[in-house]
Amino acid sequence: MRILSIVFFTILAVLATIFVLQNNQWVEVRFLTEQIRFESPLSIWLLGCLIVGFVLSWLSAVPARWRRSREIKGYKEQIVRLEQELYQAKADNAALSAPTPPPAMGSETAVLP
């Protein structure tokens, strides 16, 4: 599954790069007011927006990954605790089901028919 996602994102990056390189006209971008203007090739703006989108989507996934890693850590601790309990239960069960040794020879009273 990981290799599939790597292939998908590689293809997506190549297609985005081709698209950006084919759109190299100069554009003027205004931000909030007429006084804040930026001029640069359209490819730079598209590439910048693409990078910002990737970063924002990665950042939005960080809390979920952090939560998942804490859950996994808790599950691992629970597994260790349960394995210890299972080991102890097996030891207790083995001690209870161990055969009792036969009585000593002289301690038994013989009953003759």
MIDO-919841 format. One record per residue: residue in one letter; x, y, z of N, C-alpha, C in turn. Coordinates in steps of 0.1 Angstrom, whole numbers. Atoms other than C-alpha are relative to their C-alpha. Layout:
// MIDO-919841
+------+-------+-------+-------+-------+-------+-------+-------+-------+-------+
! type !   nxx !   nyy !   nzz !  caxx !  cayy !  cazz !   cxx !   cyy !   czz !
+------+-------+-------+-------+-------+-------+-------+-------+-------+-------+
!    A !     X !     Y !     Z !     X !     Y !     Z !     X !     Y !     Z !
...
+------+-------+-------+-------+-------+-------+-------+-------+-------+-------+
This chain:
// MIDO-919841
+------+-------+-------+-------+-------+-------+-------+-------+-------+-------+
! type !   nxx !   nyy !   nzz !  caxx !  cayy !  cazz !   cxx !   cyy !   czz !
+------+-------+-------+-------+-------+-------+-------+-------+-------+-------+
!    M !     8 !   -12 !     0 !     0 !     0 !     0 !     9 !    13 !     0 !
!    R !    -9 !   -11 !    -1 !    29 !    23 !     8 !     6 !     3 !   -14 !
!    I !    -6 !    -2 !    13 !    45 !    18 !   -26 !   -11 !     6 !   -10 !
!    L !    11 !    -5 !     9 !    11 !    25 !   -43 !    -1 !    15 !     3 !
!    S !     1 !   -14 !    -3 !     9 !    59 !   -25 !    12 !     8 !    -5 !
!    I !   -12 !    -6 !     5 !    45 !    67 !   -34 !    -1 !     2 !   -15 !
!    V !     1 !    -1 !    15 !    38 !    60 !   -71 !   -11 !    10 !    -3 !
!    F !    10 !   -10 !     3 !     6 !    80 !   -70 !     5 !    14 !     2 !
!    F !    -5 !   -14 !    -2 !    22 !   111 !   -55 !    11 !     4 !    -9 !
!    T !   -11 !    -3 !    10 !    52 !   108 !   -78 !    -7 !     4 !   -14 !
!    I !     7 !    -4 !    12 !    28 !   108 !  -108 !    -6 !    14 !     1 !
!    L !     6 !   -13 !    -3 !     9 !   137 !   -93 !    10 !    11 !    -1 !
!    A !   -11 !   -11 !     0 !    41 !   157 !   -88 !     5 !     2 !   -14 !
!    V !    -5 !    -2 !    13 !    53 !   151 !  -123 !   -11 !     7 !    -9 !
!    L !    11 !    -7 !     8 !    19 !   161 !  -138 !    -1 !    15 !     4 !
!    A !     1 !   -13 !    -5 !    18 !   192 !  -116 !    12 !     8 !    -5 !
!    T !   -12 !    -7 !     5 !    54 !   201 !  -126 !    -2 !     4 !   -15 !
!    I !     2 !    -3 !    14 !    45 !   198 !  -163 !   -10 !    11 !    -2 !
!    F !    10 !   -10 !     1 !    14 !   219 !  -159 !     6 !    14 !     4 !
!    V !    -6 !   -13 !    -5 !    34 !   246 !  -140 !    10 !     5 !   -11 !
!    L !   -10 !    -5 !    10 !    62 !   247 !  -166 !    -7 !     5 !   -13 !
!    Q !     7 !    -5 !    13 !    37 !   251 !  -195 !    -7 !    13 !     2 !
!    N !     7 !   -13 !    -3 !    21 !   281 !  -178 !    10 !    10 !     5 !
!    N !   -10 !    -9 !    -5 !    49 !   306 !  -177 !    -2 !    15 !    -4 !
!    Q !     3 !   -14 !     2 !    31 !   339 !  -185 !     1 !     8 !    13 !
!    W !    -1 !    -9 !   -12 !    37 !   368 !  -162 !   -14 !     5 !     4 !
!    V !    13 !    -4 !    -6 !     8 !   377 !  -139 !     2 !    10 !    11 !
!    E !    -1 !    -9 !   -12 !     1 !   404 !  -114 !   -11 !    -4 !    10 !
!    V !     9 !     5 !   -11 !   -15 !   393 !   -81 !    -1 !    12 !    10 !
!    R !     3 !   -11 !   -11 !   -31 !   419 !   -58 !    -5 !    -7 !    12 !
!    F !     3 !     6 !   -13 !   -34 !   411 !   -22 !    -7 !    11 !     9 !
!    L !     8 !    -9 !    -9 !   -61 !   429 !    -1 !    -3 !    14 !    -6 !
!    T !     2 !   -13 !     5 !   -56 !   463 !   -16 !     7 !     2 !   -14 !
!    E !    -7 !    -3 !    12 !   -44 !   479 !   -48 !    15 !     2 !     2 !
!    Q !   -14 !    -3 !    -3 !   -11 !   488 !   -31 !     9 !   -12 !     1 !
!    I !    -8 !    12 !    -2 !     0 !   453 !   -24 !    -1 !    -9 !   -13 !
!    R !     0 !     7 !    13 !    10 !   438 !   -58 !    12 !    -9 !    -1 !
!    F !   -11 !     9 !     2 !    32 !   409 !   -68 !    -1 !    -3 !   -15 !
!    E !     0 !     4 !    14 !    43 !   402 !  -104 !    11 !   -11 !    -1 !
!    S !    -9 !    11 !     2 !    59 !   369 !  -113 !    -6 !    -9 !   -10 !
!    P !     6 !    10 !     9 !    54 !   340 !  -137 !   -11 !    -8 !     7 !
!    L !    11 !     8 !    -5 !    22 !   321 !  -134 !     4 !   -13 !     6 !
!    S !    -5 !    13 !    -5 !    42 !   289 !  -129 !     5 !     1 !    15 !
!    I !    -4 !    -2 !   -13 !    57 !   303 !   -97 !   -12 !     0 !    10 !
!    W !    12 !     0 !    -8 !    23 !   311 !   -83 !    -7 !   -13 !     2 !
!    L !     6 !    13 !     0 !     9 !   277 !   -92 !     8 !    -9 !     9 !
!    L !    -9 !     9 !    -8 !    39 !   259 !   -77 !    -1 !     4 !    14 !
!    G !     1 !    -4 !   -14 !    37 !   280 !   -46 !   -13 !    -4 !     6 !
!    C !    13 !     4 !    -5 !     0 !   273 !   -42 !     0 !   -15 !     2 !
!    L !    -1 !    15 !    -2 !     7 !   236 !   -47 !     7 !    -4 !    12 !
!    I !    -8 !     3 !   -11 !    34 !   236 !   -21 !    -8 !     4 !    13 !
!    V !     8 !    -4 !   -12 !    12 !   255 !     4 !   -11 !   -10 !     3 !
!    G !    10 !    10 !    -2 !   -16 !   230 !    -2 !     5 !   -13 !     6 !
!    F !    -6 !    12 !    -6 !     7 !   201 !     5 !     3 !     2 !    14 !
!    V !    -4 !    -3 !   -14 !    20 !   217 !    37 !   -12 !     1 !     9 !
!    L !    12 !    -2 !    -8 !   -15 !   226 !    49 !    -6 !   -14 !     2 !
!    S !     6 !    13 !    -2 !   -28 !   191 !    43 !     8 !    -9 !     9 !
!    W !    -8 !     8 !    -9 !     2 !   175 !    60 !    -2 !     5 !    14 !
!    L !     2 !    -5 !   -14 !    -2 !   198 !    90 !   -14 !    -3 !     6 !
!    S !    13 !     4 !    -5 !   -39 !   190 !    92 !    -1 !   -14 !     4 !
!    A !    -1 !    14 !    -4 !   -30 !   153 !    95 !     8 !    -3 !    12 !
!    V !    -9 !     2 !   -11 !    -5 !   158 !   123 !    -7 !    -4 !    13 !
!    P !     7 !     4 !   -12 !   -30 !   157 !   152 !    -6 !   -14 !     0 !
!    A !     5 !    14 !     1 !   -46 !   125 !   139 !    12 !   -10 !     1 !
!    R !   -11 !     9 !    -1 !   -12 !   109 !   135 !     5 !    -1 !    15 !
!    W !    -4 !     0 !   -14 !    -2 !   120 !   170 !    -9 !    -8 !     9 !
!    R !    10 !     7 !    -8 !   -34 !   107 !   185 !     1 !   -15 !    -3 !
!    R !    -1 !    14 !     4 !   -30 !    74 !   166 !    13 !    -6 !     7 !
!    S !   -12 !     5 !    -6 !     6 !    70 !   179 !    -2 !    -2 !    15 !
!    R !     3 !     1 !   -14 !    -6 !    76 !   215 !    -9 !   -13 !     2 !
!    E !     8 !    12 !    -1 !   -33 !    49 !   210 !     8 !   -12 !    -1 !
!    I !    -8 !    12 !     3 !    -8 !    25 !   196 !     9 !    -3 !    12 !
!    K !    -8 !     1 !   -12 !    15 !    31 !   226 !    -8 !    -6 !    11 !
!    G !     9 !     6 !   -10 !   -14 !    24 !   249 !    -3 !   -14 !    -2 !
!    Y !     3 !    14 !     3 !   -23 !    -8 !   231 !    12 !    -9 !     2 !
!    K !   -12 !     8 !    -3 !    13 !   -20 !   233 !     2 !    -2 !    15 !
!    E !    -1 !     2 !   -14 !    14 !   -14 !   270 !   -11 !    -9 !     5 !
!    Q !    10 !     9 !    -4 !   -19 !   -32 !   274 !     3 !   -14 !    -4 !
!    I !    -4 !    13 !     4 !    -6 !   -61 !   254 !    11 !    -6 !     9 !
!    V !   -11 !     5 !   -10 !    25 !   -64 !   277 !    -7 !    -4 !    13 !
!    R !     7 !     3 !   -13 !     2 !   -62 !   308 !    -8 !   -13 !    -1 !
!    L !     8 !    12 !     2 !   -21 !   -89 !   294 !     8 !   -12 !    -2 !
!    E !    -9 !    11 !     1 !     8 !  -111 !   284 !     5 !    -5 !    14 !
!    Q !    -5 !     3 !   -14 !    21 !  -109 !   320 !   -11 !    -7 !     8 !
!    E !    11 !     6 !    -7 !   -13 !  -117 !   334 !    -3 !   -14 !    -5 !
!    L !     1 !    14 !     6 !   -16 !  -147 !   310 !    11 !    -9 !     5 !
!    Y !   -11 !     8 !    -5 !    18 !  -159 !   320 !    -2 !    -4 !    15 !
!    Q !     2 !     3 !   -14 !     9 !  -156 !   357 !   -12 !   -10 !     2 !
!    A !    12 !    10 !    -1 !   -25 !  -174 !   351 !     4 !   -14 !    -4 !
!    K !    -5 !    13 !     4 !    -7 !  -202 !   333 !     8 !    -7 !    11 !
!    A !    -9 !     5 !   -11 !    18 !  -205 !   362 !    -9 !    -5 !    11 !
!    D !     9 !     4 !   -10 !   -11 !  -206 !   387 !    -7 !   -12 !    -3 !
!    N !     7 !    11 !     4 !   -30 !  -231 !   367 !     9 !   -13 !     0 !
!    A !   -10 !    11 !     0 !     1 !  -253 !   364 !     2 !    -5 !    14 !
!    A !    -2 !     4 !   -14 !     6 !  -252 !   402 !   -12 !    -7 !     5 !
!    L !    12 !     6 !    -5 !   -30 !  -261 !   408 !    -3 !   -14 !    -6 !
!    S !     3 !    13 !     6 !   -32 !  -290 !   384 !    12 !    -9 !     1 !
!    A !   -12 !     9 !    -1 !     2 !  -305 !   393 !    -5 !   -12 !     9 !
!    P !     4 !    12 !    -8 !    -3 !  -341 !   406 !     6 !     1 !    14 !
!    T !    -5 !     1 !   -14 !     0 !  -346 !   443 !     9 !   -12 !     1 !
!    P !    -9 !    12 !    -1 !    28 !  -368 !   453 !    -6 !   -11 !     8 !
!    P !     6 !    12 !    -8 !    19 !  -403 !   466 !     5 !     1 !    15 !
!    P !    -4 !     0 !   -14 !    20 !  -407 !   504 !    12 !    -9 !     2 !
!    A !   -12 !     8 !    -3 !    51 !  -421 !   520 !    -5 !   -14 !     4 !
!    M !     3 !    14 !    -2 !    53 !  -458 !   525 !    -5 !    -3 !    15 !
!    G !     4 !     4 !   -14 !    50 !  -460 !   563 !   -12 !     8 !     5 !
!    S !    10 !    -8 !    -5 !    23 !  -434 !   567 !   -14 !    -6 !    -3 !
!    E !    13 !     6 !     4 !    -5 !  -455 !   552 !    -3 !   -12 !     8 !
!    T !     5 !    11 !    -7 !   -25 !  -479 !   571 !    -6 !   -10 !   -10 !
!    A !     4 !    10 !    10 !   -30 !  -511 !   552 !   -13 !    -6 !     5 !
!    V !    13 !     7 !    -3 !   -66 !  -524 !   551 !     0 !   -13 !    -7 !
!    L !     0 !    13 !     6 !   -67 !  -560 !   545 !   -15 !    -5 !    -1 !
!    P !    14 !     6 !     1 !   -99 !  -577 !   533 !    -2 !   -12 !     7 !
+------+-------+-------+-------+-------+-------+-------+-------+-------+-------+
